[in-house]
């Protein structure tokens, strides 16, 4: 889905087209940039970290609303 502001071939177009092209104005130069997607390198340490995060998320969802609110309050204090 296109998220551009202004006509595509105008001097005022800015935003991203299809997640691939980004139109922008920087200082006095107007640009069209190709948005490269970042590669997701799968390493042992990243896999381990993702597994820990998924475990923490599942534990969070097992908490009651009251327990979640208590933890939110603790997190906002510090």
MODELLER restraints for C-alpha pairs under 7 A, 6 or more apart:
rsr = mdl.restraints
at = mdl.atoms
rsr.add(forms.Gaussian(group=physical.xy_distance, feature=features.Distance(at['CA:1:A'], at['CA:18:A']), mean=5.52, stdev=0.5))
rsr.add(forms.Gaussian(group=physical.xy_distance, feature=features.Distance(at['CA:2:A'], at['CA:16:A']), mean=6.47, stdev=0.5))
rsr.add(forms.Gaussian(group=physical.xy_distance, feature=features.Distance(at['CA:2:A'], at['CA:17:A']), mean=4.64, stdev=0.5))
rsr.add(forms.Gaussian(group=physical.xy_distance, feature=features.Distance(at['CA:2:A'], at['CA:18:A']), mean=5.27, stdev=0.5))
rsr.add(forms.Gaussian(group=physical.xy_distance, feature=features.Distance(at['CA:3:A'], at['CA:15:A']), mean=5.84, stdev=0.5))
rsr.add(forms.Gaussian(group=physical.xy_distance, feature=features.Distance(at['CA:3:A'], at['CA:16:A']), mean=5.50, stdev=0.5))
rsr.add(forms.Gaussian(group=physical.xy_distance, feature=features.Distance(at['CA:3:A'], at['CA:17:A']), mean=6.08, stdev=0.5))
rsr.add(forms.Gaussian(group=physical.xy_distance, feature=features.Distance(at['CA:4:A'], at['CA:13:A']), mean=6.64, stdev=0.5))
rsr.add(forms.Gaussian(group=physical.xy_distance, feature=features.Distance(at['CA:4:A'], at['CA:14:A']), mean=5.68, stdev=0.5))
rsr.add(forms.Gaussian(group=physical.xy_distance, feature=features.Distance(at['CA:4:A'], at['CA:15:A']), mean=4.45, stdev=0.5))
rsr.add(forms.Gaussian(group=physical.xy_distance, feature=features.Distance(at['CA:4:A'], at['CA:16:A']), mean=5.79, stdev=0.5))
rsr.add(forms.Gaussian(group=physical.xy_distance, feature=features.Distance(at['CA:4:A'], at['CA:17:A']), mean=6.48, stdev=0.5))
rsr.add(forms.Gaussian(group=physical.xy_distance, feature=features.Distance(at['CA:5:A'], at['CA:13:A']), mean=5.59, stdev=0.5))
rsr.add(forms.Gaussian(group=physical.xy_distance, feature=features.Distance(at['CA:5:A'], at['CA:14:A']), mean=5.45, stdev=0.5))
rsr.add(forms.Gaussian(group=physical.xy_distance, feature=features.Distance(at['CA:5:A'], at['CA:15:A']), mean=6.21, stdev=0.5))
rsr.add(forms.Gaussian(group=physical.xy_distance, feature=features.Distance(at['CA:6:A'], at['CA:12:A']), mean=6.03, stdev=0.5))
rsr.add(forms.Gaussian(group=physical.xy_distance, feature=features.Distance(at['CA:6:A'], at['CA:13:A']), mean=4.69, stdev=0.5))
rsr.add(forms.Gaussian(group=physical.xy_distance, feature=features.Distance(at['CA:6:A'], at['CA:14:A']), mean=6.95, stdev=0.5))
rsr.add(forms.Gaussian(group=physical.xy_distance, feature=features.Distance(at['CA:7:A'], at['CA:13:A']), mean=5.73, stdev=0.5))
rsr.add(forms.Gaussian(group=physical.xy_distance, feature=features.Distance(at['CA:13:A'], at['CA:23:A']), mean=6.29, stdev=0.5))
rsr.add(forms.Gaussian(group=physical.xy_distance, feature=features.Distance(at['CA:14:A'], at['CA:23:A']), mean=4.58, stdev=0.5))
rsr.add(forms.Gaussian(group=physical.xy_distance, feature=features.Distance(at['CA:14:A'], at['CA:24:A']), mean=4.78, stdev=0.5))
rsr.add(forms.Gaussian(group=physical.xy_distance, feature=features.Distance(at['CA:15:A'], at['CA:22:A']), mean=5.61, stdev=0.5))
rsr.add(forms.Gaussian(group=physical.xy_distance, feature=features.Distance(at['CA:15:A'], at['CA:23:A']), mean=5.28, stdev=0.5))
rsr.add(forms.Gaussian(group=physical.xy_distance, feature=features.Distance(at['CA:15:A'], at['CA:24:A']), mean=6.58, stdev=0.5))
rsr.add(forms.Gaussian(group=physical.xy_distance, feature=features.Distance(at['CA:16:A'], at['CA:22:A']), mean=4.29, stdev=0.5))
rsr.add(forms.Gaussian(group=physical.xy_distance, feature=features.Distance(at['CA:16:A'], at['CA:23:A']), mean=6.22, stdev=0.5))
rsr.add(forms.Gaussian(group=physical.xy_distance, feature=features.Distance(at['CA:20:A'], at['CA:34:A']), mean=5.80, stdev=0.5))
rsr.add(forms.Gaussian(group=physical.xy_distance, feature=features.Distance(at['CA:20:A'], at['CA:35:A']), mean=5.02, stdev=0.5))
rsr.add(forms.Gaussian(group=physical.xy_distance, feature=features.Distance(at['CA:21:A'], at['CA:32:A']), mean=6.47, stdev=0.5))
rsr.add(forms.Gaussian(group=physical.xy_distance, feature=features.Distance(at['CA:21:A'], at['CA:33:A']), mean=5.62, stdev=0.5))
rsr.add(forms.Gaussian(group=physical.xy_distance, feature=features.Distance(at['CA:21:A'], at['CA:34:A']), mean=4.83, stdev=0.5))
rsr.add(forms.Gaussian(group=physical.xy_distance, feature=features.Distance(at['CA:21:A'], at['CA:35:A']), mean=5.82, stdev=0.5))
rsr.add(forms.Gaussian(group=physical.xy_distance, feature=features.Distance(at['CA:22:A'], at['CA:32:A']), mean=5.52, stdev=0.5))
rsr.add(forms.Gaussian(group=physical.xy_distance, feature=features.Distance(at['CA:22:A'], at['CA:33:A']), mean=5.14, stdev=0.5))
rsr.add(forms.Gaussian(group=physical.xy_distance, feature=features.Distance(at['CA:22:A'], at['CA:34:A']), mean=6.46, stdev=0.5))
rsr.add(forms.Gaussian(group=physical.xy_distance, feature=features.Distance(at['CA:22:A'], at['CA:35:A']), mean=6.73, stdev=0.5))
rsr.add(forms.Gaussian(group=physical.xy_distance, feature=features.Distance(at['CA:23:A'], at['CA:31:A']), mean=5.74, stdev=0.5))
rsr.add(forms.Gaussian(group=physical.xy_distance, feature=features.Distance(at['CA:23:A'], at['CA:32:A']), mean=4.59, stdev=0.5))
rsr.add(forms.Gaussian(group=physical.xy_distance, feature=features.Distance(at['CA:23:A'], at['CA:33:A']), mean=6.58, stdev=0.5))
rsr.add(forms.Gaussian(group=physical.xy_distance, feature=features.Distance(at['CA:24:A'], at['CA:30:A']), mean=5.80, stdev=0.5))
rsr.add(forms.Gaussian(group=physical.xy_distance, feature=features.Distance(at['CA:24:A'], at['CA:31:A']), mean=5.28, stdev=0.5))
rsr.add(forms.Gaussian(group=physical.xy_distance, feature=features.Distance(at['CA:24:A'], at['CA:32:A']), mean=6.53, stdev=0.5))
rsr.add(forms.Gaussian(group=physical.xy_distance, feature=features.Distance(at['CA:25:A'], at['CA:31:A']), mean=6.05, stdev=0.5))
